Amino acid sequence: MTALLLAALGCGRQSDPRATSWLDLPVADNVLARRFQLRDASGPGEVVCTREGDPSEVHHGTGAEEVLLFGLLAGSTYACVLEAGDVRRDLTFETEALPEFLPAWTLELAGGGEGYTLFNSGFNDQRDRQSKLLLVDPEGQLRWYYQVPFEAPDLDASYLGGGQFLYGGGFDAPPTIVDLRGRTLFQADDPSDGTSWHHHTERIDSGQVVALGTAQNTDGTDTWLGATVELLDPALIATTPLWTTQRGFDDGWLASGPGGDPYHLNAVILEEEALYVNFRNLSLLTRLDPATGERIWSLGDGGDFALVRADGTPDGAGNWMHGQHAPERDGDRFLFYDNGDGDAAIPRSRLVEVTIDEDARTAEVTWSYTESGWYEPIWGDVDRLPNGNVLFTLGHSANQDLMDPDTTEIVEIDPETLAVRWRLTMVQVTTTGYRAERINSCAVFSNEKYCPPGS
């Protein structure tokens, strides 16, 4: 009996005969986590584990009945001290190798990568489109992963805090909240019109979630694919439609598109006094009144703003964004992932900032960035970071060109010098990525290497 119990406890030495109060256990479906179960001991338990070969990596965890450590490295040995009341135990364990279903990538590090990077990844292959959520540290090492149980390589994902993640979209995955253990906490039903969720899912300051769904539009005779903007309660149960493209058609400013997808909304920005909707297929960002649904203006080629240069003279229509994704607003500045005009002589994608004068109805390109040979027509993301840098995702889809050797990349640049500070490159052409976000180093895991004591 004693031998069996010692085997269950692991291979470490005991500092107290009552150390049998601790059980060392794996965490299901995650080799980068460990569970320590506390039995028959007074007081809460505390665990401190140090990675062998790297004394700067020290993980901390506390708990009443069990202690969970997440954000470990695969194929590593950890030496731990476990304490509860006056019971102490020293223990060593090894994490397993990563599962083979996870993708591979390389990293170019040049002074960036501050914080963890969360991104989705799937295989844009009709035979295997299942998505994964991946979280890497500043050195590009995988610290957490989750297999999304939907075929949705182009979904949206974000970290909510408190060990919870929100994902949804990809024409398949409903807005869903999961925890670090991969347990589903909340999940929405179908959108209000009963079709599918796609592209955008985001928690706003009120705790509610705004998401995009598809919707059938009609002129009474023909039908075509449109979209609906939905607002969900924090538990993802009650769904309220905010606006639909049918309203835009009925009001006369959106054209019909029998049998097709004439609008293709891929992002929204919901504020107290404005709802911005991004039309990929129209190359327009439109501001709506969230209370009435009325259109205020549209920004882009054919919209309500004249594109001008810094000196006020007209700029060329080719400098507008085309097929854009992921708009971000900062006052009168809008940052876009500009996928680019596929009909141009030399198609190219870029990041572009457009500054508007809402009263004068003028717009100016005030910043842009591109790279040689960069053209990704259908996916991509861009975020301003707290440190002033810009993080963007070159979302590659091999289905667009099976001979294209490009791959998905996640890149951080200094917008002043245009220097690349961090670049993660997927190895396989068919490994996709749609969006990425940077997370504060102390917000997810208690790892002294990236979150020193006192931070």
N, C-alpha and C positions, 0 to 999 in steps of 0.2 A: 504493500500500500504506500509506504514511504517513498519507494523508488518511483512509483507512478506519479506521485504528487510532485516530486522534484523534477521529473521530466516535463510535466505540464508547466512548471514555473520557469523553465529555461536553464541556461548553463551558467548563470552568475553565482557568486558566493553570497552567503547570508551573514548579516551582522547581528541577527537576533533570531532566536528559535521561533519567535512568533511571526517571522516573515512569511509564513504560509498564508497570511492575510492578502497577499498580492497574487493575481494571476496575470500573466503576460500573454496577450492574444492578438492575432492579426485582425484587420478590418476588412470585411467582405468587399471584394471588387476594387480594392485600392492598395497596391503594394507600397504606397508612399505614406502610409498611416499606421499607427499602432494603438492598441487599446490595452489599458492596464485596469483590471477589475479589482476593486477593493472589497475585502471580505473580513468580517469579524474584527474590525479595528476601530478605535475611537477617534473622532475628529476627521476633517477632510484630508484627502490625499494630495501629495505634491510629487511630481516627477520632473527630473532634470536629466536630459540625455545629451551627450556630446559625441559628435561624429569623430571616429578614429581617423587620424591623419589631418584633421582640420579643427583645431581647438577653438577656432572662432565661431564654429557652428554649434550653438548650444540651444536646445529646445526646452521650453518650460510648459508645464500643464498642471492644472489643479482640478479637483472634482470631489463630489461627496461619495458617490458609489463607484465611479469609474473615471479614469483620466484618459483623454484622447489626445494623441499627438498627430497633427497633419503637417504636410510640407516637408517630409523627409526625402532623402535621395535614394534612388534605386541602387541595389547592389552595394550597399554601404553597411558598415558595422557601427553600432552605437553603444556606448557605455553609459549606463543610467544609474541614478540614485533615486530610490522610491521611498517616500516617508509618509507615515500616517500616525499622528500622535507620537508615541514613543517607539513605534515600529519602523525599522529601516531595512532596506534591502539594496544590495548592489547587483546589477543585472546587465548582461550584454546580449544584444540580439543583432541579427542581420536582416536587412530588407531584401526582397527578391528582385530579380531583373524585371524590367518593364515588359508588359504584355506585347506580343508581336503585332497586334492590331493597331498600335499607335504609330503615327508617322514619324519620319526623321527630318532633322533640319540641321543647318550649320549656323554659326553666329560670328558676326564681325563686330567686335566691341571697341569703341573708340571714345570712351568717356561718357557714355549715356547709359540708358537702361535703368534709371533710378526708379525703384519700385518693381512690383510684379506686373507681368503683362498677361492679360486674359484674352484669348482669342478662340474662335471656333474653327474647326478644321473638319473637312469631309473629303470624300473622293467623288469628284464630279464625273462619275462614271455611272451609266444607267444600271449597271449591275450592282453597284455598291455606293449608295449616296448617304449612308448613315453618318451623322455628324458627331464630333467629339468636342467637348469644352476642355481647353488646355490652359494651364497656368504655369508660366515659367518665371524663374528668378532673373536678376540682372545679368547673370552669366549665361542665360539661355537654357538652364537646366530645368527639367520638368519637376514641378512640385505638387501638382494636383491634376487629376483628369476625371472626366465623366463621359460615359457613353450615352449620348442622347438617343432615346428609343424611337426616333423618327427619321425618315429620309429627308433631311433638310440641311444640305451643306451651306446654304446662304441664309442662315438664321442670325438673329441678333442675340447678344448675351451681355450681361453686366453683373457686377458685384454689388449687392445691396448692403453689405455689412453684416456683422453678427454671424458670419459663416454661412450666408445664404446667397444664392445666385438666381438671377432671373434670365430665362431664355424664351424664345418663341419666334415663329416666322418660318421662312423657307417653304411656304405653301403647304406645310404639313404639321408643324409643331405648334400647339396652342401655347399661349403665355403660361409659363410654368415656373415655380419657385422650388429649388432643391437646396439641400444643405450639403456640408462638406462630406457627409457619409453617403451622398447620392440618393437620399430619401426624398421623395416628392412630398412637399409640404402643402402646396396649393397648385391647382391647375384649372384653367378656364375651359368652358365648353366652346362650341362653335361660335363664330361671330353672330351678330343679330340677324343677318340674312341667311345664316346656315351654310356658308361656303367655307373658305379656309383663311387661316392667318398667314401673313407674309411680311418679310423684311424688317419691320420695326416693332420693337417691344421695349418700353422704357417706363421706369417708375419716376413720377414727378414729385415735387416737394410736398404735396398733400398726402403722399402715401399711396395714391391711386396709380394705376398703370394705364398708359396710353399705348394703343397698338393699332396696327393696320390689318384690315381683312379685305378679301376680294368680295366683289358684289356684281351681280348682273344688272346692267343698265339697258334701258329700252326707250325707243321713240314711239312705242305702241305697235310697231310692226317688226322691226329688227331688234336683235339683242347684241350686246358686246360686253367685254369684261371691264368692269370699273373697280372702284375701291370704296371702303368705308373706314372712317376714323372712329375707333371705339375707346371709351373710357371705362375701365374696370375698377371695382373696389379693391382695397388692399388684399383681400382673400381671394380675388379673381372669380367671385361668384356672380355679382350683379354687373351687367354690361349695359352701357348707355351709348347709343350711336351719337357722335358729335356732328358729323358731316359726311356726306357721300358725294361721289362724283355725279350721281343722278341729279343732285341739286344743282350742280354746275351746268349740266346739260339743260335742265329745265329753265334755268335763269338765262340761258342763251350764250354763255361765254365758253362752254366746252362743246366741241363738235362731236358728232356721233362717229362710230367706227364699227359698223356691222361686222360681226364675226371675228373681230380682232381685239387687241389690247392697246387702244389709242393713247392712254394716259400713263399707266404704270407708275403709280405712287410708290416710292421706296423709303421715304422718311418724313417725319413730322416734328415740329417744334411747338409745344403747347405752353403758352404763357397766359397770364391772367387776362390780358387785353388783346391777345393775338394768337391765331393758329396759323402756322406756316406749313404748307404742304408742298412736297417736292415731286414734280412730275418729270420722271426720267425721259419718257418718250416725247414730251413736249419741250424739254430743255428749259423749263420754267420753275421758279419758286414763287408760290402765290401766298399772299397774306389774306387771311379771312378774319372776319369778326366771329369769335367763338360763341358769342351769345346769339347772333342772328344768322350766321352762316353766309353772310354777304361777302362778296369779294371786295377787297380794298385795293389791291394792286397785284401785278405780276412782274417778276424780275427775270429778264433773259431776252434772247433774241425774239422779237415780235411782241414783247411785253410793253409795259407802261413807262419804262425808263430809257432815256437816251444814253448810250455808252460814250463817254468822253475821256480824253486824256487829261493829264494833270493841268495843262494850260487851257482847258475848256474846249478845245477843238474836238470834232467828232472822231471817235475811234472806230476801227473796222468791226463789222459784225462777227468776223472770225475770232475776235478776242472774247466773245461771250463764252460761257460754259456750255457744254453739250453732253447730254446723257448723264448728268451729274448725279452724285450720291452724297449722303452724309453731311448736309449743311449744318453749320454751327454759327450762331449769332453772338456777336459781342458789340453791343451798342448799334452803331450804324454800319458795322463791318460784318460781312458774311463770308465764311470760309467754306469752300467746296472741294470735294474730290471730283475733278473734272475729267470724266472718262474720255471725252474728245469726240470729234466729228469723224465718223468712219468714212465719210465721203470726201474728206480732205485729201489733197495730193500726198501728204505724208501724215497719216493719222498719228496722234500722240495724246497721251494722257498727262495730266499735271495736277498740281494743287494750285488753287487760285483764290485770292481774297478780293471780294468786290465790296467797295465802300459806296454807300448810297446817300444822296441828299433827297430825303423823302418829300420835302416841300417843292424843290425844284424839279423833281423827277429825273435826276441825272444819276449815273452810276459810273464808277471808275475802277479799273483793275489796279489795285494798289500793291499787290504782291503776288508772285507766282513762283513755282518751282517745278522742274521736270528733270528727267534723266534720259540719256541717249537710248533709243529703242523702246521706250516705255509706251505701250499702248495696251490697255485692258478695257475692252468695250462694255462689260456688263456689271462688274463688281468693284467694290473699293470702299475705303473709309478714311476719314481724317479727324484728328482731335488736337485741340490746343492743350498743352500740358501745363501744370502749375508752375514749372520752372521756366516757362516761356518757349520751350521747344515744341515741335510739332511731331506727332506720331501719325503715321499713315500706313494703310494696308493696300499693297498692290494685289488685289484679289484676282488671281489667275483662274481662268476657266478653260481647261484643255478642250472642252467640247466646241469652243469657238474656232479652234484651229488645231487639229490633231498633230500637225507637223511643227507647231510652235514650241520651241525648247524652253520658253520662259516658265518660271514657277512663281508661286505666291511668296511675297516678301512682306515683312513688317519692319518699318524703318522709322527711326527717330532722327530728325535733323534740327540744327540750329537755324532758325529762320533769318537771322542777321547775316551769318557767314555762309549759309547753305551747306555747311559741313555736315556729313553723316556722323552721328554719334552712336548709332546702334542699328544693326541690320540682322534680322533673322530671316533665313532663306530656306524654304522647304526643299527637300531633295527631289521628290518625285513630281513630274509635270502634272499628274492627275490629282495631287493633293491640293485642295482648295482652302481658301480662307476668305471670309467676307468682311468681318469687322474685328477690331481689337481695341482694348482700353488698358490704360495704365492704372495700377492700384497702389496706394500708399503701402510701404513695406511693413508698417506696424498694424495694418488693418485686417490682415488675414491670419498670419501665423506669428507665434511668439518665438522667433528665431533671432538670437542675439547677433548673428552675422549681418542681418539686414535691418534689425530693429534693436539697437543697443539699449541697455538698461537706462532708463530716464528719458527715452525718446518720447 
